[in-house]
Amino acid sequence: MSDMSQTTSREDRPEKSKFIYPVISIGALFLLWWAAIKVFSIPAYVLPTPEATFAAIIEDWPELWSGFLVTGQVFLFGFIIGSVSGFLLAICMANSKLLNRLLYPIMIVSQAIPVIAIGAALVIWLGFGIAPKLVIVALVVFFPVLVNVLDGLNTVDKDMLDLTKAMGASWFMTFKQVQLPATYVPLFSALKMSATFSVTGAVLAEQTASSQGGLGQYMMAQASRLNTQGTFAAIILFAAMGLIAFFLVSIWEKASTPWRRKAIVPTRRRFTAAHATSASTSSAAQR
């Protein structure tokens, strides 16, 4: 009983460390930031101190929070549009060799075009507003999801697919029971990667196609005034947005893939001389 309780406590330690270590690393990052300013005597107009940055956040909090909501809306809807469209197109391409051969080169070429150039064209086509910003964020998310899900679908054993067809399973049942589970790991890897990339896409979208006051516009306004405290305040909120998105995707991944959690196993006992003696005695008795 004591061994099982010790095992449970040891299994709980990694769960606690998932929260402790990120807090320690972020705290160490702010400490290095503060130490670099003090050691190298960096002026405030080049790099503000952490306390000055947080003071700017508190001072401009109403405007920063309003911009956070505007940018968060673009980030959220663009992330959903990009991930869903990439997932659906990957399914279509995996089930059609012709479609895969036709579209895959186009997808690769599209990634060679800078997002800023696409944003300028979208402003001409869609005007200023939320539409071009959503498209920019969706494009940032779209390709990683497409490639990862397509790779996951291509790893499915063809014999398993033939077996399900021979048993009379429909396409939907085959996809649900065989193909869909193969996409979970690459899909969530792409979503976690895109959760941070899409924040960058939201910033670029607001810099090129924004007509509302988001965090990107706030950061540009503060930078034009050489207000480094306000600029870094926006940067910290952008980082917080990416961390929140990454954390939410990780929670979704755990809920969707329970089989990837570590199972509780008995701990190994130390093999002492007493154990060796008892083992030899029992083996001799069996003989």
N, C-alpha and C positions, 0 to 999 in steps of 0.2 A: 504493500500500500504506500509505504514511504517512497519507494522507487518511482511509482507512478506519479506521486505528487511532485517529486523532484523533477521528473521528466516534463510535467506540465508547466512548471515554473521556468524550466529552461527553454521550453518552446515559446513561452510568452515573452522572453527577453528579446528575440528578434523583432516582435511586433512593437515593443516599446522603443527599441533602437531606431526604428524607421522614423520616429518623430524626434528622438533626442539628437541623433547625428545631424540631420538637416538644420536644426536650431543651432547646434554648435558650429557648424560650418558657416552659416550666415552670420553668426556673431563674430566668428574669426575674420570673416571678410570685412565687416565694419571696423573691427579692431585694426586690421592692416591698413584700411583706408585712413583711419585717424592717425596711425603711426607714421604713414608715409608723408602726410602733411606736416607733422611735427618734425620729423627727422630731416626732410629735404626742404623745409621752409617754403612749401608751395603756396603762392598767394591765393586769396579767396576767389579772385576773378578767374583763376585757372581751374581750381578744384576746391569746392566748398567743403567744410567739415561736415561730418554726419549730423552733428547737433544743429548746424545752420540749415542743413537740408530738411530735417524734420521740423524745424521751426517754420520754414517756408511752407511745408505741407499743412501745418496747423493754421498758419495765417491765411493761406489761400484755399482752405479746405472746401468751402462751398463751390468755388469755381472748379477745383480739381475733381470733386465728386461728381459734379454735373458733366464734366468732360469724360470722366471714367464711365459713367452710364452710357453716354453717347458712343464712345469707342467700344465698350463692352457689348452693346447691341449689335454693332457692325461685326465684331469678332464672333459673337455667338451665332448669328444667323448665317454669316459667311462660312463658318466652320461646319455648321449642319448641312448647308447646301453643297459644299465641296466634298464632304465625307460621304453623303448619301449618293451623290451623282457619281463619284469615283467608285463606290462599292457596286452600284447597279451596272455601270459600264464594264467593270471587271467581270461580273457574272456573264454579261452578254458576250464579251470577248472570249471568255473561257469556254463557252458552249458553241462558238462559231469560229472555226479556223479562218474562214474568209474575212470575217470582221476583224479578227485579231491581226491578220497580215495587212489589212488596209489602214487600220487606225493606229496601230502601235508606232509606226514611223512618224505619223503626224503628232502623236503625243510627245515623242522625244524632241522633235523640232520645236514644238511650242515651248518647251522648257528652256530652249536656248535664247528666247526673246526676253529681254529685261522686263521686269514687272513695271518699272517706271514708264517704259515705252508703251506697254499695253494700257497703263492708266491714262496716258495722254490720249490714246485713241478712243478709250472708253468715254472720256469726257466729251469728245466730239460726237460720239454716237448716242450717248445716254444723257449728256448734260451733267450739271452739278447736282448732287443729291446723294441719296443712300444707294441707288442702284449700281453705279460704277464701283463704289467701295465694296459692296457685297460681292461683286464679280471678282475683284482683285483678291480679296481674302479667300474666296472659294477656289480660285486658281492655285493659290499657294497650298491649299489642303488637298486639292483634287489629285495631283500626280502621285504623291507618296501613297495615298490610299489605293489608287488604281494599281500601281506596280506591286505593292505588298499583297493585296488581296488576290491579284492575278497569279502571283507566284504561289500563294497558298493553295489556290484551286488547281494549279498545274501539278502539285505534289500528290494529289489524290491518286491512289492505286487504281489503275484502269481495270484490273480484275475485279475489284470491289464494285466498280460502276457496272461492269458487265453482269456481275452476280445479282445486283439489285434489279437490273432490267429483266434478267431471266426469271426472277421471282415475281414479275408483274408489277413492280413498284412504279408509280407515276414519277414524272420529272420533278414535281414539287417534293414528293416524299424522298426521292433520291438526293435532292439538293439539301433538304432539311436534315436528313440522317447521316449523310456521307460527306457532302461537299462543304456545307456550312461550318461544321466543327473544325475543318482544316483551315478556315480563314480567321479563326479567333486570334491566334497568337500573332500572325503578321498584321492583322487589322489593328489590334490595340497597340502594337509597336508603331505603326504608322500614325495612329491617332495621337499618341503621346508625343511623337516627334512633331506632328503638325500643330499640336496645342501651343507650342512655343513659336513655331514659324509663323503661324497665323497672326500672332501679336505684331510681328514685324510687318506682315502684310497689311494689318490695320493701320499702322503708322504710315506706311508708304501710301496707302489709299487716302488717308486724310491730308497728306501733303500734296497730292496731285488732284484729288477730285472731291474736296470737302467744301460744303457750304454751311456746315453746322459746327458748333464749338466743341470739338473733341479734344482728347489729350494730345493728339498730334499737333493740332493748331495751337494749343496752349504752349507746347514745348517750342514750336517755331517762334511764337510771339516772344517768349522769354529769352530765347537765344538771340533774336534780333536786338533785344535791349541789353545784351551781354549780362543777363541775370542768370548766373550759373546755379544759384540756389533753386530758382524756379525750374530751370532745365533739369537738374538732377532730381527734383521732386517728381516731375513727370516720368523720368526714367525709372524711379523706384516703383511708381504705381504701375508702369508697364510690366516690370518684373513681377510684381505681385499678381497681376492679371495672368501672366503665363504660369506662375506657380499654382494658382488656384485651378486653372484649366487642367494642368498636368495632374494635380491631386484628384480632381473629379473623374478624369479618365481612368486613373489607377483604381479608384473605388469601383467604377463600372466594370473594369477588367476583373477584379476579384469576385464581384457578384456574378459575372457571366462565366467565369472559368474556375469553379470551386475545386475541380480535380487537380489544379496546380498548387493547391495549398499543401504544406508539409503535414504529413500524418504524424500522430504521436506514437512513438516507438519506445519500447523499454530501453533504459540506459544500460550500457555495458558495465558489468561489475568487474572490480579489480581481481585479477587472477593471482591469488596469494598462495603461500605454501600450504595453508590449510585446505584450500580448494584442490590443489594438486594431490594431497594425501587422500582426501575423500574420493576424488575421481579414480585414483589407482585402487583404492579399497573396493569401490563398487565394481570396477572392471574385473578385479580378482575374484569377487564373489560370483559374478556372472559366469566366469570360467569354471 
